[in-house]
Every structure is written in structure tokens, then in C-alpha cells.
Amino acid sequence: MAYLSLFLIAVAVGLFAGNTPMIVLGAFTFIAGFWVMLRSVNKEDFE
């Protein structure tokens, strides 16, 4: 789960730096990546 790792890293960096936009960016990246992963796994269901 590469996206989960990126999300956790972004949250950790965001908390350490006190940077809320970094946390939001990490969450958005995780959600977008998870959605793309679902699309690629269940592609036949969306066509």
C-alpha cells in the first residue's frame, strides 16, 4: 500500500511541522490513490 505509506508520512510531517495544508494534501493524495486503485481493480464493473 504505497498510498497508505505516503498518507502516513504526510500526516507525520504535517504534525511535526504544524502544517495543516500538508495533512490535507496527504489525505487528498490517499483518497485519490485509493479511488484509482479501486478503478483499476474493478475496471470491468465501471464499464
PDBQT receptor file of N, H, CA, C and O in Angstrom, charges set to zero:
ATOM      1  N   MET A   1       0.845  -1.203   0.000  1.00  0.00    +0.000 N 
ATOM      2  CA  MET A   1       0.000   0.000   0.000  1.00  0.00    +0.000 C 
ATOM      3  C   MET A   1       0.873   1.243   0.000  1.00  0.00    +0.000 C 
ATOM      4  O   MET A   1       1.136   1.832   1.048  1.00  0.00    +0.000 OA
ATOM      5  N   ALA A   2       1.314   1.629  -1.175  1.00  0.00    +0.000 N 
ATOM      6  H   ALA A   2       1.101   1.150  -2.027  1.00  0.00    +0.000 HD
ATOM      7  CA  ALA A   2       2.201   2.785  -1.277  1.00  0.00    +0.000 C 
ATOM      8  C   ALA A   2       1.490   4.066  -0.851  1.00  0.00    +0.000 C 
ATOM      9  O   ALA A   2       2.082   4.941  -0.219  1.00  0.00    +0.000 OA
ATOM     10  N   TYR A   3       0.187   4.161  -1.215  1.00  0.00    +0.000 N 
ATOM     11  H   TYR A   3      -0.294   3.451  -1.729  1.00  0.00    +0.000 HD
ATOM     12  CA  TYR A   3      -0.542   5.389  -0.888  1.00  0.00    +0.000 C 
ATOM     13  C   TYR A   3      -0.745   5.530   0.612  1.00  0.00    +0.000 C 
ATOM     14  O   TYR A   3      -0.728   6.640   1.144  1.00  0.00    +0.000 OA
ATOM     15  N   LEU A   4      -0.937   4.409   1.295  1.00  0.00    +0.000 N 
ATOM     16  H   LEU A   4      -0.951   3.507   0.864  1.00  0.00    +0.000 HD
ATOM     17  CA  LEU A   4      -1.086   4.461   2.748  1.00  0.00    +0.000 C 
ATOM     18  C   LEU A   4       0.201   4.952   3.380  1.00  0.00    +0.000 C 
ATOM     19  O   LEU A   4       0.168   5.726   4.336  1.00  0.00    +0.000 OA
ATOM     20  N   SER A   5       1.335   4.511   2.857  1.00  0.00    +0.000 N 
ATOM     21  H   SER A   5       1.362   3.883   2.080  1.00  0.00    +0.000 HD
ATOM     22  CA  SER A   5       2.626   4.961   3.369  1.00  0.00    +0.000 C 
ATOM     23  C   SER A   5       2.805   6.458   3.150  1.00  0.00    +0.000 C 
ATOM     24  O   SER A   5       3.257   7.172   4.045  1.00  0.00    +0.000 OA
ATOM     25  N   LEU A   6       2.446   6.938   1.942  1.00  0.00    +0.000 N 
ATOM     26  H   LEU A   6       2.080   6.358   1.215  1.00  0.00    +0.000 HD
ATOM     27  CA  LEU A   6       2.554   8.359   1.644  1.00  0.00    +0.000 C 
ATOM     28  C   LEU A   6       1.652   9.165   2.560  1.00  0.00    +0.000 C 
ATOM     29  O   LEU A   6       2.039  10.233   3.034  1.00  0.00    +0.000 OA
ATOM     30  N   PHE A   7       0.441   8.654   2.813  1.00  0.00    +0.000 N 
ATOM     31  H   PHE A   7       0.127   7.786   2.428  1.00  0.00    +0.000 HD
ATOM     32  CA  PHE A   7      -0.503   9.338   3.686  1.00  0.00    +0.000 C 
ATOM     33  C   PHE A   7       0.049   9.453   5.103  1.00  0.00    +0.000 C 
ATOM     34  O   PHE A   7      -0.004  10.524   5.708  1.00  0.00    +0.000 OA
ATOM     35  N   LEU A   8       0.578   8.350   5.631  1.00  0.00    +0.000 N 
ATOM     36  H   LEU A   8       0.621   7.480   5.139  1.00  0.00    +0.000 HD
ATOM     37  CA  LEU A   8       1.117   8.360   6.986  1.00  0.00    +0.000 C 
ATOM     38  C   LEU A   8       2.325   9.281   7.091  1.00  0.00    +0.000 C 
ATOM     39  O   LEU A   8       2.485   9.991   8.084  1.00  0.00    +0.000 OA
ATOM     40  N   ILE A   9       3.173   9.268   6.069  1.00  0.00    +0.000 N 
ATOM     41  H   ILE A   9       3.043   8.691   5.262  1.00  0.00    +0.000 HD
ATOM     42  CA  ILE A   9       4.344  10.153   6.053  1.00  0.00    +0.000 C 
ATOM     43  C   ILE A   9       3.906  11.610   6.027  1.00  0.00    +0.000 C 
ATOM     44  O   ILE A   9       4.450  12.448   6.746  1.00  0.00    +0.000 OA
ATOM     45  N   ALA A  10       2.896  11.906   5.173  1.00  0.00    +0.000 N 
ATOM     46  H   ALA A  10       2.454  11.225   4.589  1.00  0.00    +0.000 HD
ATOM     47  CA  ALA A  10       2.416  13.286   5.068  1.00  0.00    +0.000 C 
ATOM     48  C   ALA A  10       1.813  13.762   6.386  1.00  0.00    +0.000 C 
ATOM     49  O   ALA A  10       2.028  14.902   6.798  1.00  0.00    +0.000 OA
ATOM     50  N   VAL A  11       1.059  12.884   7.044  1.00  0.00    +0.000 N 
ATOM     51  H   VAL A  11       0.884  11.958   6.709  1.00  0.00    +0.000 HD
ATOM     52  CA  VAL A  11       0.471  13.242   8.340  1.00  0.00    +0.000 C 
ATOM     53  C   VAL A  11       1.558  13.464   9.385  1.00  0.00    +0.000 C 
ATOM     54  O   VAL A  11       1.494  14.416  10.163  1.00  0.00    +0.000 OA
ATOM     55  N   ALA A  12       2.553  12.585   9.400  1.00  0.00    +0.000 N 
ATOM     56  H   ALA A  12       2.605  11.812   8.768  1.00  0.00    +0.000 HD
ATOM     57  CA  ALA A  12       3.640  12.711  10.375  1.00  0.00    +0.000 C 
ATOM     58  C   ALA A  12       4.406  14.011  10.158  1.00  0.00    +0.000 C 
ATOM     59  O   ALA A  12       4.712  14.720  11.117  1.00  0.00    +0.000 OA
ATOM     60  N   VAL A  13       4.717  14.324   8.902  1.00  0.00    +0.000 N 
ATOM     61  H   VAL A  13       4.469  13.747   8.123  1.00  0.00    +0.000 HD
ATOM     62  CA  VAL A  13       5.431  15.563   8.592  1.00  0.00    +0.000 C 
ATOM     63  C   VAL A  13       4.558  16.765   8.926  1.00  0.00    +0.000 C 
ATOM     64  O   VAL A  13       5.036  17.763   9.466  1.00  0.00    +0.000 OA
ATOM     65  N   GLY A  14       3.265  16.657   8.596  1.00  0.00    +0.000 N 
ATOM     66  H   GLY A  14       2.877  15.847   8.158  1.00  0.00    +0.000 HD
ATOM     67  CA  GLY A  14       2.347  17.761   8.871  1.00  0.00    +0.000 C 
ATOM     68  C   GLY A  14       2.230  18.035  10.361  1.00  0.00    +0.000 C 
ATOM     69  O   GLY A  14       2.238  19.191  10.784  1.00  0.00    +0.000 OA
ATOM     70  N   LEU A  15       2.121  16.979  11.158  1.00  0.00    +0.000 N 
ATOM     71  H   LEU A  15       2.114  16.040  10.814  1.00  0.00    +0.000 HD
ATOM     72  CA  LEU A  15       2.017  17.153  12.604  1.00  0.00    +0.000 C 
ATOM     73  C   LEU A  15       3.312  17.716  13.178  1.00  0.00    +0.000 C 
ATOM     74  O   LEU A  15       3.285  18.582  14.053  1.00  0.00    +0.000 OA
ATOM     75  N   PHE A  16       4.443  17.222  12.684  1.00  0.00    +0.000 N 
ATOM     76  H   PHE A  16       4.465  16.519  11.974  1.00  0.00    +0.000 HD
ATOM     77  CA  PHE A  16       5.741  17.674  13.183  1.00  0.00    +0.000 C 
ATOM     78  C   PHE A  16       5.970  19.145  12.855  1.00  0.00    +0.000 C 
ATOM     79  O   PHE A  16       6.504  19.897  13.670  1.00  0.00    +0.000 OA
ATOM     80  N   ALA A  17       5.557  19.549  11.645  1.00  0.00    +0.000 N 
ATOM     81  H   ALA A  17       5.123  18.938  10.983  1.00  0.00    +0.000 HD
ATOM     82  CA  ALA A  17       5.788  20.923  11.204  1.00  0.00    +0.000 C 
ATOM     83  C   ALA A  17       4.626  21.838  11.574  1.00  0.00    +0.000 C 
ATOM     84  O   ALA A  17       4.719  23.058  11.432  1.00  0.00    +0.000 OA
ATOM     85  N   GLY A  18       3.521  21.240  12.053  1.00  0.00    +0.000 N 
ATOM     86  H   GLY A  18       3.446  20.250  12.168  1.00  0.00    +0.000 HD
ATOM     87  CA  GLY A  18       2.355  22.057  12.365  1.00  0.00    +0.000 C 
ATOM     88  C   GLY A  18       1.752  22.631  11.102  1.00  0.00    +0.000 C 
ATOM     89  O   GLY A  18       1.199  23.731  11.105  1.00  0.00    +0.000 OA
ATOM     90  N   ASN A  19       1.866  21.862  10.004  1.00  0.00    +0.000 N 
ATOM     91  H   ASN A  19       2.315  20.969  10.002  1.00  0.00    +0.000 HD
ATOM     92  CA  ASN A  19       1.447  22.366   8.698  1.00  0.00    +0.000 C 
ATOM     93  C   ASN A  19       0.146  21.668   8.288  1.00  0.00    +0.000 C 
ATOM     94  O   ASN A  19       0.172  20.557   7.757  1.00  0.00    +0.000 OA
ATOM     95  N   THR A  20      -0.981  22.320   8.536  1.00  0.00    +0.000 N 
ATOM     96  H   THR A  20      -1.002  23.222   8.967  1.00  0.00    +0.000 HD
ATOM     97  CA  THR A  20      -2.273  21.715   8.225  1.00  0.00    +0.000 C 
ATOM     98  C   THR A  20      -2.450  21.424   6.732  1.00  0.00    +0.000 C 
ATOM     99  O   THR A  20      -2.969  20.360   6.395  1.00  0.00    +0.000 OA
ATOM    100  N   PRO A  21      -2.042  22.328   5.810  1.00  0.00    +0.000 N 
ATOM    101  CA  PRO A  21      -2.196  22.018   4.377  1.00  0.00    +0.000 C 
ATOM    102  C   PRO A  21      -1.502  20.724   3.975  1.00  0.00    +0.000 C 
ATOM    103  O   PRO A  21      -1.962  20.042   3.060  1.00  0.00    +0.000 OA
ATOM    104  N   MET A  22      -0.397  20.370   4.645  1.00  0.00    +0.000 N 
ATOM    105  H   MET A  22      -0.023  20.925   5.389  1.00  0.00    +0.000 HD
ATOM    106  CA  MET A  22       0.307  19.137   4.327  1.00  0.00    +0.000 C 
ATOM    107  C   MET A  22      -0.553  17.936   4.688  1.00  0.00    +0.000 C 
ATOM    108  O   MET A  22      -0.564  16.937   3.969  1.00  0.00    +0.000 OA
ATOM    109  N   ILE A  23      -1.284  18.032   5.819  1.00  0.00    +0.000 N 
ATOM    110  H   ILE A  23      -1.275  18.843   6.404  1.00  0.00    +0.000 HD
ATOM    111  CA  ILE A  23      -2.174  16.946   6.238  1.00  0.00    +0.000 C 
ATOM    112  C   ILE A  23      -3.311  16.811   5.229  1.00  0.00    +0.000 C 
ATOM    113  O   ILE A  23      -3.675  15.700   4.844  1.00  0.00    +0.000 OA
ATOM    114  N   VAL A  24      -3.871  17.942   4.801  1.00  0.00    +0.000 N 
ATOM    115  H   VAL A  24      -3.576  18.844   5.114  1.00  0.00    +0.000 HD
ATOM    116  CA  VAL A  24      -4.964  17.924   3.828  1.00  0.00    +0.000 C 
ATOM    117  C   VAL A  24      -4.473  17.329   2.511  1.00  0.00    +0.000 C 
ATOM    118  O   VAL A  24      -5.169  16.525   1.890  1.00  0.00    +0.000 OA
ATOM    119  N   LEU A  25      -3.270  17.726   2.085  1.00  0.00    +0.000 N 
ATOM    120  H   LEU A  25      -2.705  18.379   2.589  1.00  0.00    +0.000 HD
ATOM    121  CA  LEU A  25      -2.702  17.204   0.844  1.00  0.00    +0.000 C 
ATOM    122  C   LEU A  25      -2.479  15.697   0.947  1.00  0.00    +0.000 C 
ATOM    123  O   LEU A  25      -2.745  14.957   0.000  1.00  0.00    +0.000 OA
ATOM    124  N   GLY A  26      -1.995  15.255   2.089  1.00  0.00    +0.000 N 
ATOM    125  H   GLY A  26      -1.778  15.856   2.859  1.00  0.00    +0.000 HD
ATOM    126  CA  GLY A  26      -1.781  13.827   2.303  1.00  0.00    +0.000 C 
ATOM    127  C   GLY A  26      -3.094  13.049   2.245  1.00  0.00    +0.000 C 
ATOM    128  O   GLY A  26      -3.164  11.972   1.654  1.00  0.00    +0.000 OA
ATOM    129  N   ALA A  27      -4.129  13.607   2.866  1.00  0.00    +0.000 N 
ATOM    130  H   ALA A  27      -4.073  14.482   3.346  1.00  0.00    +0.000 HD
ATOM    131  CA  ALA A  27      -5.437  12.945   2.856  1.00  0.00    +0.000 C 
ATOM    132  C   ALA A  27      -5.995  12.885   1.440  1.00  0.00    +0.000 C 
ATOM    133  O   ALA A  27      -6.532  11.858   1.027  1.00  0.00    +0.000 OA
ATOM    134  N   PHE A  28      -5.872  13.981   0.696  1.00  0.00    +0.000 N 
ATOM    135  H   PHE A  28      -5.436  14.816   1.032  1.00  0.00    +0.000 HD
ATOM    136  CA  PHE A  28      -6.366  14.024  -0.678  1.00  0.00    +0.000 C 
ATOM    137  C   PHE A  28      -5.622  13.022  -1.548  1.00  0.00    +0.000 C 
ATOM    138  O   PHE A  28      -6.230  12.328  -2.363  1.00  0.00    +0.000 OA
ATOM    139  N   THR A  29      -4.301  12.946  -1.373  1.00  0.00    +0.000 N 
ATOM    140  H   THR A  29      -3.807  13.509  -0.711  1.00  0.00    +0.000 HD
ATOM    141  CA  THR A  29      -3.488  12.003  -2.147  1.00  0.00    +0.000 C 
ATOM    142  C   THR A  29      -3.899  10.564  -1.848  1.00  0.00    +0.000 C 
ATOM    143  O   THR A  29      -3.973   9.725  -2.746  1.00  0.00    +0.000 OA
ATOM    144  N   PHE A  30      -4.168  10.293  -0.555  1.00  0.00    +0.000 N 
ATOM    145  H   PHE A  30      -4.108  10.975   0.174  1.00  0.00    +0.000 HD
ATOM    146  CA  PHE A  30      -4.575   8.945  -0.155  1.00  0.00    +0.000 C 
ATOM    147  C   PHE A  30      -5.927   8.574  -0.765  1.00  0.00    +0.000 C 
ATOM    148  O   PHE A  30      -6.099   7.475  -1.292  1.00  0.00    +0.000 OA
ATOM    149  N   ILE A  31      -6.888   9.507  -0.687  1.00  0.00    +0.000 N 
ATOM    150  H   ILE A  31      -6.748  10.399  -0.259  1.00  0.00    +0.000 HD
ATOM    151  CA  ILE A  31      -8.226   9.238  -1.231  1.00  0.00    +0.000 C 
ATOM    152  C   ILE A  31      -8.163   9.066  -2.745  1.00  0.00    +0.000 C 
ATOM    153  O   ILE A  31      -8.772   8.146  -3.290  1.00  0.00    +0.000 OA
ATOM    154  N   ALA A  32      -7.435   9.940  -3.423  1.00  0.00    +0.000 N 
ATOM    155  H   ALA A  32      -6.940  10.688  -2.980  1.00  0.00    +0.000 HD
ATOM    156  CA  ALA A  32      -7.324   9.854  -4.878  1.00  0.00    +0.000 C 
ATOM    157  C   ALA A  32      -6.640   8.544  -5.291  1.00  0.00    +0.000 C 
ATOM    158  O   ALA A  32      -7.080   7.872  -6.223  1.00  0.00    +0.000 OA
ATOM    159  N   GLY A  33      -5.578   8.200  -4.596  1.00  0.00    +0.000 N 
ATOM    160  H   GLY A  33      -5.221   8.746  -3.838  1.00  0.00    +0.000 HD
ATOM    161  CA  GLY A  33      -4.856   6.970  -4.910  1.00  0.00    +0.000 C 
ATOM    162  C   GLY A  33      -5.703   5.733  -4.655  1.00  0.00    +0.000 C 
ATOM    163  O   GLY A  33      -5.665   4.773  -5.425  1.00  0.00    +0.000 OA
ATOM    164  N   PHE A  34      -6.472   5.763  -3.560  1.00  0.00    +0.000 N 
ATOM    165  H   PHE A  34      -6.503   6.543  -2.935  1.00  0.00    +0.000 HD
ATOM    166  CA  PHE A  34      -7.333   4.627  -3.239  1.00  0.00    +0.000 C 
ATOM    167  C   PHE A  34      -8.421   4.481  -4.290  1.00  0.00    +0.000 C 
ATOM    168  O   PHE A  34      -8.757   3.364  -4.682  1.00  0.00    +0.000 OA
ATOM    169  N   TRP A  35      -8.976   5.604  -4.752  1.00  0.00    +0.000 N 
ATOM    170  H   TRP A  35      -8.703   6.512  -4.433  1.00  0.00    +0.000 HD
ATOM    171  CA  TRP A  35     -10.033   5.578  -5.779  1.00  0.00    +0.000 C 
ATOM    172  C   TRP A  35      -9.474   5.021  -7.089  1.00  0.00    +0.000 C 
ATOM    173  O   TRP A  35     -10.122   4.203  -7.741  1.00  0.00    +0.000 OA
ATOM    174  N   VAL A  36      -8.281   5.458  -7.475  1.00  0.00    +0.000 N 
ATOM    175  H   VAL A  36      -7.754   6.124  -6.945  1.00  0.00    +0.000 HD
ATOM    176  CA  VAL A  36      -7.652   4.962  -8.705  1.00  0.00    +0.000 C 
ATOM    177  C   VAL A  36      -7.372   3.464  -8.583  1.00  0.00    +0.000 C 
ATOM    178  O   VAL A  36      -7.537   2.714  -9.546  1.00  0.00    +0.000 OA
ATOM    179  N   MET A  37      -6.950   3.036  -7.399  1.00  0.00    +0.000 N 
ATOM    180  H   MET A  37      -6.816   3.645  -6.617  1.00  0.00    +0.000 HD
ATOM    181  CA  MET A  37      -6.673   1.619  -7.186  1.00  0.00    +0.000 C 
ATOM    182  C   MET A  37      -7.957   0.798  -7.335  1.00  0.00    +0.000 C 
ATOM    183  O   MET A  37      -7.948  -0.272  -7.943  1.00  0.00    +0.000 OA
ATOM    184  N   LEU A  38      -9.051   1.300  -6.781  1.00  0.00    +0.000 N 
ATOM    185  H   LEU A  38      -9.059   2.169  -6.286  1.00  0.00    +0.000 HD
ATOM    186  CA  LEU A  38     -10.327   0.594  -6.911  1.00  0.00    +0.000 C 
ATOM    187  C   LEU A  38     -10.768   0.548  -8.369  1.00  0.00    +0.000 C 
ATOM    188  O   LEU A  38     -11.284  -0.467  -8.836  1.00  0.00    +0.000 OA
ATOM    189  N   ARG A  39     -10.564   1.647  -9.081  1.00  0.00    +0.000 N 
ATOM    190  H   ARG A  39     -10.145   2.472  -8.701  1.00  0.00    +0.000 HD
ATOM    191  CA  ARG A  39     -10.931   1.692 -10.506  1.00  0.00    +0.000 C 
ATOM    192  C   ARG A  39     -10.133   0.658 -11.295  1.00  0.00    +0.000 C 
ATOM    193  O   ARG A  39     -10.679  -0.016 -12.169  1.00  0.00    +0.000 OA
ATOM    194  N   SER A  40      -8.851   0.533 -10.992  1.00  0.00    +0.000 N 
ATOM    195  H   SER A  40      -8.407   1.081 -10.283  1.00  0.00    +0.000 HD
ATOM    196  CA  SER A  40      -8.007  -0.403 -11.740  1.00  0.00    +0.000 C 
ATOM    197  C   SER A  40      -8.341  -1.851 -11.397  1.00  0.00    +0.000 C 
ATOM    198  O   SER A  40      -8.250  -2.727 -12.257  1.00  0.00    +0.000 OA
ATOM    199  N   VAL A  41      -8.727  -2.110 -10.145  1.00  0.00    +0.000 N 
ATOM    200  H   VAL A  41      -8.801  -1.398  -9.447  1.00  0.00    +0.000 HD
ATOM    201  CA  VAL A  41      -9.058  -3.470  -9.725  1.00  0.00    +0.000 C 
ATOM    202  C   VAL A  41     -10.430  -3.868 -10.250  1.00  0.00    +0.000 C 
ATOM    203  O   VAL A  41     -10.626  -4.998 -10.698  1.00  0.00    +0.000 OA
ATOM    204  N   ASN A  42     -11.376  -2.941 -10.195  1.00  0.00    +0.000 N 
ATOM    205  H   ASN A  42     -11.217  -2.024  -9.831  1.00  0.00    +0.000 HD
ATOM    206  CA  ASN A  42     -12.760  -3.244 -10.579  1.00  0.00    +0.000 C 
ATOM    207  C   ASN A  42     -13.140  -2.540 -11.880  1.00  0.00    +0.000 C 
ATOM    208  O   ASN A  42     -14.270  -2.075 -12.033  1.00  0.00    +0.000 OA
ATOM    209  N   LYS A  43     -12.199  -2.463 -12.810  1.00  0.00    +0.000 N 
ATOM    210  H   LYS A  43     -11.281  -2.840 -12.686  1.00  0.00    +0.000 HD
ATOM    211  CA  LYS A  43     -12.433  -1.702 -14.036  1.00  0.00    +0.000 C 
ATOM    212  C   LYS A  43     -13.631  -2.257 -14.807  1.00  0.00    +0.000 C 
ATOM    213  O   LYS A  43     -14.417  -1.491 -15.364  1.00  0.00    +0.000 OA
ATOM    214  N   GLU A  44     -13.776  -3.582 -14.843  1.00  0.00    +0.000 N 
ATOM    215  H   GLU A  44     -13.138  -4.205 -14.390  1.00  0.00    +0.000 HD
ATOM    216  CA  GLU A  44     -14.879  -4.162 -15.611  1.00  0.00    +0.000 C 
ATOM    217  C   GLU A  44     -16.233  -3.786 -15.021  1.00  0.00    +0.000 C 
ATOM    218  O   GLU A  44     -17.236  -3.800 -15.734  1.00  0.00    +0.000 OA
ATOM    219  N   ASP A  45     -16.281  -3.451 -13.740  1.00  0.00    +0.000 N 
ATOM    220  H   ASP A  45     -15.466  -3.439 -13.161  1.00  0.00    +0.000 HD
ATOM    221  CA  ASP A  45     -17.552  -3.102 -13.107  1.00  0.00    +0.000 C 
ATOM    222  C   ASP A  45     -17.997  -1.688 -13.474  1.00  0.00    +0.000 C 
ATOM    223  O   ASP A  45     -19.178  -1.361 -13.355  1.00  0.00    +0.000 OA
ATOM    224  N   PHE A  46     -17.058  -0.843 -13.922  1.00  0.00    +0.000 N 
ATOM    225  H   PHE A  46     -16.099  -1.108 -14.018  1.00  0.00    +0.000 HD
ATOM    226  CA  PHE A  46     -17.386   0.543 -14.217  1.00  0.00    +0.000 C 
ATOM    227  C   PHE A  46     -17.684   0.765 -15.694  1.00  0.00    +0.000 C 
ATOM    228  O   PHE A  46     -18.145   1.840 -16.077  1.00  0.00    +0.000 OA
ATOM    229  N   GLU A  47     -17.422  -0.249 -16.535  1.00  0.00    +0.000 N 
ATOM    230  H   GLU A  47     -17.047  -1.122 -16.224  1.00  0.00    +0.000 HD
ATOM    231  CA  GLU A  47     -17.621  -0.068 -17.971  1.00  0.00    +0.000 C 
ATOM    232  C   GLU A  47     -19.010  -0.513 -18.401  1.00  0.00    +0.000 C 
ATOM    233  O   GLU A  47     -19.347  -0.429 -19.582  1.00  0.00    +0.000 OA
TER     234      GLU A  47
